[in-house]
Amino acid sequence: MPQLTAENLGRLPENVAVPQYDRAKVTTGIVHFGVGGFHRAHQAMYIDRLMNAGKALDWGICGVGVLPHDVKMAHVMAQQDCLYTMLLKHPDGRREARVIGSITEYLFAPANPDAVIEKMASPNTRIVSLTVTEGGYNFHHVTGEFDAGNPDVIHDLAPNAAPRTTFGLITEALSRRRARGIAPFTVMSCDNIQGNGDVAKKMFTAFAQLRDPELAAWMRENVTFPNSMVDRITPVTADADRTAIAKEFGIVDEWPVVCEPFEQWVLEDHFTLGRPPYEDAGVQLVEDVEPYELMKLRLLNASHQALCYFGVLAGYEYAHQVAQDPLFVQFLLDYMDLEGTPALSPLPGVDLQLYKNTLIERFANEHVRDTLARLCAESSDRIPKWLVPVVWINLKNDAAIARSAGIVASWARYAEGTDESGQPITVVDRLREPLMAAAAKQSEEKLAFLRNRDIFGDLVDNERFTDAYLRTLDTLHSKGARAAVQELVNLGR
């Protein structure tokens, strides 16, 4: 059975789609930070699709790893000539395997930061893109300001420091381009943050301001940061996926990516040095992405939070198990209809009811096997961006908030670290210790979890919200998750 490498592409079975272009002719036009599952199933896939159509061969991707654990990806990319298998899992059980070849090189920044900087400083690089998670933008969740006290930021601001952060690496590359008279590249964020391009601009220029105010002014004037909305469910690759790819498709792939069939990318058409013909690959190019991103953040992403904590507490392991339970499905639809949708801007031409029904179908795809653990991870980065804004808008408009309050309560109960059967819950969050400490106090101080103003702002002072929150939290403690969800469903009856 062949290992996935460039040399072995011709030996793969006929039911595996492989690149139809000469990868030797591909040149780098994009440098991408954060080569995880989502990037490989989304942005890299779109570029590969263009290349298979004979386009965008000058828009190859150089992947960059910044964090210490990225060394594993660096090893796999080197071993497999940057090739990987994308396994598409259809709701009816069909599977499609496709080898993606649009990533042509990978650099591990901790080993050689200057190589990364020079790659970006090259005139050939015209886009630097990012999927560094919500927490990778280094801003305070309530104030929205850049965290200048981050130890790695402090390190990168020291004279002649070898950069550790994306801020240090990208800003130094822009500084070199400016000094050499080379026009700046576009910085394209593809993370699940409202106004991701605007946030990226604010954070990168804030870092530059601390380093060199003149450079910061030049960046504000010359560097574009388009906003985007991206969507595709991409669960963490499991050993079972590697085994299935070997068994069903005859490929030995150390790090394949699995995903659902659905894909969406809405992108503002604001680029300084051109872009691939994304529209030819199915990307929607727009002038203003905000209405689309709010739809996704407040319906899809917030609904993931609505199902994951309740689901874990009730003993479920996968998203599809929750989304196939009629009680939980009704709760999700009630949240989307009665709280998520009222918090949206007008969306001309979008059938919201169809979109919401499609979300339930996507969540229920049992073959994707998206774990609730993945959806529950890093909640402190997600809830403030996806759900808390919904609460404030609906409080202001005197609209429904009980289901959103219930979701927050389910997180608070989840953070206690055990499910209803007494089994331990592994809480994965950058704020794990303070969150679990606050959750442990709830028996004696019921609002302890909600008092974290860095996450929830002043919600603890709003009586209408706290009343709804405590109703669900009390039910979670006394009767369990199903009873709490049933009470919330009954509100709409």
C-alpha positions as CSV (number, residue, x, y, z in Angstrom):
1,M,0.0,0.0,0.0
2,P,1.6,3.3,-1.1
3,Q,2.5,6.1,1.3
4,L,1.1,9.4,0.0
5,T,3.9,11.1,-1.8
6,A,4.4,12.9,-5.1
7,E,6.2,9.9,-6.5
8,N,3.3,7.6,-5.6
9,L,0.4,9.7,-7.0
10,G,0.3,7.6,-10.1
11,R,0.0,4.4,-8.1
12,L,-3.2,5.4,-6.2
13,P,-6.5,3.6,-7.0
14,E,-8.8,5.1,-9.7
15,N,-11.4,6.0,-7.2
16,V,-9.1,8.6,-5.7
17,A,-9.0,12.0,-7.3
18,V,-5.5,13.4,-7.7
19,P,-4.1,16.7,-8.8
20,Q,-4.5,17.1,-12.6
21,Y,-1.8,19.8,-12.8
22,D,2.0,19.7,-12.8
23,R,2.9,20.7,-9.2
24,A,6.4,21.5,-10.4
25,K,5.0,24.4,-12.3
26,V,3.2,25.9,-9.2
27,T,4.7,28.9,-7.6
28,T,3.9,30.4,-4.2
29,G,1.5,33.4,-4.1
30,I,0.0,32.8,-0.7
31,V,1.6,32.3,2.7
32,H,-0.8,30.8,5.2
33,F,-0.6,30.7,9.0
34,G,-2.4,27.8,10.8
35,V,-2.4,24.8,8.6
36,G,-5.1,22.8,10.4
37,G,-8.0,20.7,9.3
38,F,-10.2,23.7,8.3
39,H,-7.7,25.4,6.1
40,R,-6.9,22.2,4.3
41,A,-10.6,21.4,3.7
42,H,-11.5,24.9,2.7
43,Q,-9.1,27.6,1.4
44,A,-6.5,25.1,0.1
45,M,-9.3,23.0,-1.5
46,Y,-10.6,26.1,-3.4
47,I,-7.1,26.8,-4.7
48,D,-6.7,23.1,-5.7
49,R,-10.0,23.3,-7.5
50,L,-8.8,26.3,-9.5
51,M,-5.5,24.6,-10.3
52,N,-7.3,21.5,-11.6
53,A,-9.1,23.8,-14.0
54,G,-5.8,25.1,-15.3
55,K,-5.9,28.4,-13.3
56,A,-4.1,30.0,-10.3
57,L,-0.8,28.0,-10.8
58,D,1.0,31.1,-9.5
59,W,-1.1,31.1,-6.3
60,G,0.4,28.0,-4.6
61,I,0.3,28.0,-0.8
62,C,3.3,28.0,1.6
63,G,2.0,26.8,5.0
64,V,3.5,28.1,8.2
65,G,3.4,26.7,11.7
66,V,4.1,29.0,14.6
67,L,3.2,27.0,17.7
68,P,5.5,24.3,19.2
69,H,3.0,21.5,18.4
70,D,3.0,22.4,14.7
71,V,6.2,20.5,14.5
72,K,4.1,17.4,13.9
73,M,2.5,18.9,10.9
74,A,5.9,20.0,9.6
75,H,7.1,16.4,9.8
76,V,4.0,15.0,8.0
77,M,4.2,17.7,5.3
78,A,7.9,17.0,4.7
79,Q,7.2,13.2,4.6
80,Q,4.3,13.5,2.1
81,D,5.5,16.3,-0.2
82,C,2.8,18.5,1.4
83,L,0.1,16.3,-0.1
84,Y,-2.9,15.1,2.0
85,T,-6.2,13.3,1.4
86,M,-9.5,15.2,1.9
87,L,-12.2,12.7,2.8
88,L,-15.7,13.9,2.0
89,K,-18.4,12.2,4.1
90,H,-21.9,12.4,2.7
91,P,-25.1,12.0,4.8
92,D,-26.0,8.9,2.9
93,G,-22.7,7.2,3.8
94,R,-20.9,7.8,0.6
95,R,-17.2,8.8,0.8
96,E,-15.1,10.6,-1.7
97,A,-11.3,10.8,-1.4
98,R,-9.4,13.6,-3.1
99,V,-5.7,14.4,-2.8
100,I,-5.0,18.1,-2.5
101,G,-1.8,19.5,-3.9
102,S,-2.1,23.3,-3.6
103,I,0.1,23.5,-0.6
104,T,3.6,23.1,-2.0
105,E,5.8,24.0,0.9
106,Y,5.7,24.2,4.7
107,L,7.8,26.2,7.1
108,F,8.1,25.8,10.8
109,A,8.7,29.3,12.2
110,P,10.3,28.4,15.6
111,A,13.1,26.6,13.7
112,N,13.8,29.4,11.2
113,P,11.7,32.6,11.7
114,D,13.8,34.5,9.1
115,A,12.9,32.0,6.4
116,V,9.2,32.7,7.0
117,I,9.8,36.4,7.0
118,E,11.7,36.3,3.8
119,K,9.1,34.1,2.1
120,M,6.5,36.8,2.9
121,A,8.9,39.6,1.9
122,S,9.3,38.1,-1.5
123,P,7.4,40.0,-4.3
124,N,5.8,36.7,-5.3
125,T,3.8,36.6,-2.1
126,R,0.7,38.6,-2.6
127,I,-1.6,37.3,0.1
128,V,-0.9,36.2,3.7
129,S,-3.9,34.3,5.1
130,L,-4.8,33.2,8.6
131,T,-6.7,30.5,10.4
132,V,-5.2,30.9,13.8
133,T,-8.5,30.4,15.8
134,E,-10.5,33.0,17.6
135,G,-7.8,33.2,20.4
136,G,-5.0,34.0,18.0
137,Y,-5.8,37.7,17.6
138,N,-4.6,38.6,21.1
139,F,-7.5,41.0,22.1
140,H,-9.4,41.5,25.3
141,H,-12.9,40.0,24.9
142,V,-14.7,42.9,26.5
143,T,-12.7,46.0,25.5
144,G,-11.6,44.6,22.1
145,E,-8.1,46.1,22.6
146,F,-4.8,44.5,21.8
147,D,-3.1,42.8,24.7
148,A,0.3,44.5,24.9
149,G,1.1,42.5,28.0
150,N,1.2,39.2,26.3
151,P,4.7,37.7,27.1
152,D,5.3,36.7,23.5
153,V,4.3,40.1,22.3
154,I,6.7,41.7,24.7
155,H,9.4,39.4,23.5
156,D,8.7,40.3,19.8
157,L,8.8,44.0,20.5
158,A,12.4,43.8,21.9
159,P,15.1,45.1,19.5
160,N,16.4,42.5,17.1
161,A,14.2,39.7,18.6
162,A,13.5,36.6,16.5
163,P,9.7,36.8,16.3
164,R,7.6,34.2,18.0
165,T,4.1,35.4,17.1
166,T,2.2,35.9,13.8
167,F,2.3,39.6,14.7
168,G,6.0,39.8,14.9
169,L,6.6,37.7,11.8
170,I,4.1,39.4,9.5
171,T,4.9,42.9,10.7
172,E,8.6,42.3,10.1
173,A,7.9,41.1,6.6
174,L,5.8,44.2,5.9
175,S,8.6,46.3,7.3
176,R,11.1,44.7,4.9
177,R,8.8,45.1,1.9
178,R,8.4,48.8,2.8
179,A,12.1,49.3,3.1
180,R,12.7,47.5,-0.3
181,G,10.0,49.4,-2.1
182,I,7.8,46.4,-2.6
183,A,4.0,46.9,-2.4
184,P,2.4,45.2,0.7
185,F,0.6,41.9,0.5
186,T,-3.1,41.5,1.6
187,V,-3.7,40.0,5.0
188,M,-6.7,37.7,4.7
189,S,-8.3,36.4,7.9
190,C,-10.4,33.3,7.6
191,D,-11.3,32.8,11.3
192,N,-14.7,32.7,13.0
193,I,-14.7,36.3,14.3
194,Q,-17.2,39.0,13.4
195,G,-15.4,41.4,11.1
196,N,-12.3,39.2,11.0
197,G,-10.5,41.4,8.6
198,D,-11.3,44.5,10.7
199,V,-10.1,42.8,13.8
200,A,-6.9,41.6,12.1
201,K,-6.2,45.2,10.9
202,K,-6.7,46.6,14.4
203,M,-4.5,44.0,16.0
204,F,-1.7,44.0,13.5
205,T,-1.5,47.8,13.4
206,A,-1.7,48.0,17.2
207,F,1.4,45.7,17.3
208,A,3.1,47.8,14.7
209,Q,2.3,51.0,16.6
210,L,4.1,49.7,19.6
211,R,7.1,48.7,17.4
212,D,7.3,51.6,14.9
213,P,4.5,54.3,14.6
214,E,5.6,55.2,11.1
215,L,5.3,51.6,10.0
216,A,1.8,51.4,11.6
217,A,0.7,54.5,9.7
218,W,2.0,53.0,6.4
219,M,0.1,49.8,7.1
220,R,-3.1,51.6,7.9
221,E,-2.8,53.4,4.6
222,N,-1.6,50.6,2.3
223,V,-2.4,47.1,3.6
224,T,-5.9,45.7,3.0
225,F,-7.6,43.3,5.4
226,P,-10.7,41.9,3.7
227,N,-13.5,40.4,5.8
228,S,-14.7,36.9,5.1
229,M,-17.2,34.3,6.2
230,V,-16.1,30.7,5.9
231,D,-18.1,27.6,6.6
232,R,-17.4,23.8,6.5
233,I,-17.7,21.4,9.4
234,T,-14.3,19.8,9.7
235,P,-13.9,17.5,12.7
236,V,-10.6,16.5,14.2
237,T,-8.9,13.7,12.2
238,A,-9.2,10.5,14.2
239,D,-7.1,7.3,13.8
240,A,-10.3,5.6,12.5
241,D,-10.2,8.0,9.6
242,R,-6.6,7.1,8.8
243,T,-7.5,3.4,8.9
244,A,-10.6,3.9,6.7
245,I,-8.6,5.8,4.1
246,A,-6.1,3.0,4.0
247,K,-8.7,0.3,3.9
248,E,-11.2,1.9,1.5
249,F,-8.9,3.8,-0.8
250,G,-5.5,2.2,-0.4
251,I,-3.7,5.3,0.8
252,V,-1.3,5.5,3.8
253,D,-1.8,9.2,4.9
254,E,-0.5,10.3,8.2
255,W,-2.7,13.4,8.5
256,P,-5.8,13.3,6.2
257,V,-8.6,15.8,6.7
258,V,-12.3,14.8,6.9
259,C,-15.2,17.1,6.2
260,E,-18.9,17.4,5.2
261,P,-20.0,18.1,1.6
262,F,-21.3,21.6,2.5
263,E,-18.9,24.5,1.8
264,Q,-19.3,28.3,1.8
265,W,-16.9,31.2,1.5
266,V,-18.1,34.8,1.3
267,L,-15.2,37.2,0.8
268,E,-14.9,41.0,0.4
269,D,-13.1,41.8,-2.9
270,H,-10.5,44.1,-1.4
271,F,-6.9,43.0,-2.4
272,T,-3.8,45.1,-3.0
273,L,-1.9,42.8,-5.4
274,G,-4.6,40.8,-7.1
275,R,-6.1,37.5,-6.1
276,P,-6.9,34.1,-7.5
277,P,-10.1,33.9,-9.6
278,Y,-11.9,32.7,-6.5
279,E,-15.3,33.2,-8.1
280,D,-14.5,30.5,-10.6
281,A,-14.2,28.0,-7.7
282,G,-17.5,28.9,-6.0
283,V,-16.5,31.7,-3.7
284,Q,-19.0,34.6,-3.4
285,L,-17.2,37.9,-3.8
286,V,-19.0,40.8,-2.1
287,E,-18.4,44.4,-1.0
288,D,-19.8,43.9,2.5
289,V,-19.6,40.4,4.2
290,E,-21.1,41.4,7.5
291,P,-24.7,40.3,7.0
292,Y,-23.5,36.8,5.9
293,E,-21.0,36.4,8.7
294,L,-23.6,37.4,11.3
295,M,-25.9,34.8,9.9
296,K,-23.3,32.2,10.3
297,L,-21.9,33.2,13.7
298,R,-25.4,33.7,15.3
299,L,-27.1,30.7,13.7
300,L,-24.5,28.0,13.0
301,N,-21.7,28.8,15.5
302,A,-24.1,29.7,18.3
303,S,-26.2,26.6,17.6
304,H,-23.1,24.5,18.0
305,Q,-22.8,26.0,21.5
306,A,-26.5,25.4,22.1
307,L,-26.1,21.6,21.5
308,C,-22.6,20.8,22.8
309,Y,-22.8,21.4,26.6
310,F,-26.3,20.1,27.0
311,G,-25.3,17.2,24.8
312,V,-22.3,16.3,26.9
313,L,-24.1,16.6,30.1
314,A,-26.9,14.3,28.8
315,G,-24.3,11.6,27.9
316,Y,-23.9,12.2,24.1
317,E,-20.5,12.1,22.5
318,Y,-21.2,13.4,18.9
319,A,-23.0,16.3,17.4
320,H,-25.1,14.0,15.2
321,Q,-26.5,12.2,18.2
322,V,-27.8,15.5,19.6
323,A,-29.1,16.6,16.2
324,Q,-31.1,13.4,15.7
325,D,-32.8,13.8,19.1
326,P,-36.2,15.5,18.5
327,L,-36.2,17.3,21.8
328,F,-32.8,18.9,21.1
329,V,-33.7,19.6,17.5
330,Q,-36.7,21.6,18.6
331,F,-34.6,23.5,21.1
332,L,-32.1,24.4,18.3
333,L,-34.8,25.6,16.0
334,D,-36.4,27.6,18.8
335,Y,-33.1,29.3,19.5
336,M,-32.5,30.1,15.8
337,D,-36.0,31.3,15.1
338,L,-36.7,33.2,18.3
339,E,-33.3,34.6,19.4
340,G,-30.7,34.1,16.7
341,T,-32.7,35.4,13.8
342,P,-34.0,38.6,15.5
343,A,-30.4,39.5,16.1
344,L,-29.6,39.5,12.4
345,S,-29.4,42.3,9.9
346,P,-31.6,42.0,6.7
347,L,-30.3,39.4,4.3
348,P,-31.9,40.1,0.8
349,G,-32.0,37.0,-1.3
350,V,-31.3,34.5,1.5
351,D,-33.9,32.0,2.5
352,L,-33.2,31.9,6.2
353,Q,-35.6,29.1,6.9
354,L,-33.9,26.9,4.3
355,Y,-30.5,27.8,5.8
356,K,-31.7,26.9,9.3
357,N,-33.1,23.6,8.2
358,T,-29.9,22.8,6.3
359,L,-28.0,23.4,9.5
360,I,-29.9,20.7,11.3
361,E,-29.3,18.3,8.4
362,R,-25.6,19.1,8.5
363,F,-25.4,18.7,12.3
364,A,-27.2,15.3,12.0
365,N,-24.7,13.9,9.5
366,E,-23.6,10.8,11.5
367,H,-20.7,10.0,9.1
368,V,-18.9,13.3,9.8
369,R,-18.8,12.2,13.5
370,D,-18.1,15.7,14.8
371,T,-17.3,15.4,18.5
372,L,-19.0,17.5,21.1
373,A,-15.6,17.8,22.8
374,R,-14.4,19.8,19.7
375,L,-17.4,22.0,19.9
376,C,-17.0,22.6,23.6
377,A,-13.3,23.5,23.4
378,E,-12.1,27.1,23.9
379,S,-15.5,28.3,24.9
380,S,-14.1,31.5,26.4
381,D,-13.1,32.5,23.0
382,R,-16.4,31.5,21.4
383,I,-19.3,32.4,23.6
384,P,-18.3,36.1,23.9
385,K,-18.2,36.5,20.1
386,W,-21.0,34.2,19.0
387,L,-23.7,34.3,21.7
388,V,-23.2,37.3,24.0
389,P,-23.9,39.8,21.2
390,V,-27.2,38.0,20.5
391,V,-28.1,38.4,24.2
392,W,-27.4,42.2,24.3
393,I,-29.3,42.9,21.1
394,N,-32.3,41.0,22.3
395,L,-32.2,42.6,25.7
396,K,-32.1,46.0,24.1
397,N,-35.0,45.2,21.8
398,D,-37.0,43.5,24.7
399,A,-36.9,40.2,22.7
400,A,-36.5,36.6,23.9
401,I,-33.2,35.7,25.7
402,A,-34.1,32.6,27.8
403,R,-32.6,30.1,25.4
404,S,-29.4,32.0,25.2
405,A,-29.3,32.3,29.0
406,G,-29.8,28.6,29.1
407,I,-26.9,27.9,26.8
408,V,-24.6,30.0,29.1
409,A,-26.0,28.0,32.1
410,S,-25.2,24.8,30.3
411,W,-21.6,25.9,29.9
412,A,-21.4,26.8,33.6
413,R,-22.7,23.4,34.5
414,Y,-20.3,21.7,32.0
415,A,-17.3,23.6,33.5
416,E,-17.9,21.8,36.8
417,G,-16.1,19.0,35.1
418,T,-18.4,16.0,35.5
419,D,-21.5,14.9,33.5
420,E,-24.8,13.7,35.0
421,S,-23.5,10.1,35.4
422,G,-20.5,11.3,37.3
423,Q,-18.1,10.8,34.5
424,P,-15.2,13.3,34.2
425,I,-15.4,16.0,31.6
426,T,-12.1,17.2,30.2
427,V,-12.4,21.0,29.9
428,V,-10.2,22.4,27.2
429,D,-9.9,26.2,27.4
430,R,-7.2,28.7,27.8
431,L,-9.0,29.9,30.9
432,R,-9.7,26.4,32.2
433,E,-8.5,27.0,35.8
434,P,-10.5,30.2,36.6
435,L,-13.6,28.9,34.7
436,M,-13.6,25.6,36.7
437,A,-12.9,27.4,39.9
438,A,-15.9,29.7,39.4
439,A,-18.1,26.7,38.4
440,A,-17.1,24.9,41.6
441,K,-18.5,27.8,43.7
442,Q,-22.0,27.6,42.1
443,S,-23.5,25.6,44.9
444,E,-22.8,28.4,47.4
445,E,-22.8,31.4,45.0
446,K,-25.1,30.8,42.1
447,L,-23.9,33.6,39.9
448,A,-20.2,32.9,40.5
449,F,-19.6,31.7,36.9
450,L,-21.4,34.7,35.4
451,R,-19.3,37.2,37.4
452,N,-16.4,37.0,34.9
453,R,-16.8,40.4,33.3
454,D,-14.0,39.7,30.9
455,I,-16.2,37.1,29.2
456,F,-19.8,38.3,30.0
457,G,-19.4,42.0,30.5
458,D,-22.2,43.3,32.7
459,L,-24.7,40.5,32.1
460,V,-24.5,39.6,35.7
461,D,-26.1,43.0,36.5
462,N,-29.1,42.4,34.2
463,E,-31.9,40.9,36.3
464,R,-33.9,39.6,33.3
465,F,-30.9,37.6,32.1
466,T,-29.8,36.3,35.5
467,D,-33.3,35.2,36.3
468,A,-33.4,33.1,33.1
469,Y,-29.9,31.9,33.6
470,L,-30.6,30.7,37.1
471,R,-33.8,28.9,36.1
472,T,-31.9,26.7,33.7
473,L,-28.9,26.3,36.0
474,D,-31.2,25.2,38.9
475,T,-32.9,22.6,36.6
476,L,-29.6,21.3,35.3
477,H,-28.5,20.7,38.9
478,S,-31.8,19.2,40.2
479,K,-33.3,17.4,37.2
480,G,-30.6,17.2,34.4
481,A,-30.0,18.4,30.9
482,R,-33.0,16.8,29.2
483,A,-35.4,18.4,31.7
484,A,-33.7,21.8,31.3
485,V,-34.0,21.6,27.5
486,Q,-37.6,20.5,27.8
487,E,-38.4,23.5,30.0
488,L,-36.8,25.8,27.4
489,V,-38.7,24.1,24.6
490,N,-41.9,24.6,26.6
491,L,-41.4,28.3,26.5
492,G,-42.3,28.3,22.9
493,R,-45.4,26.2,23.2
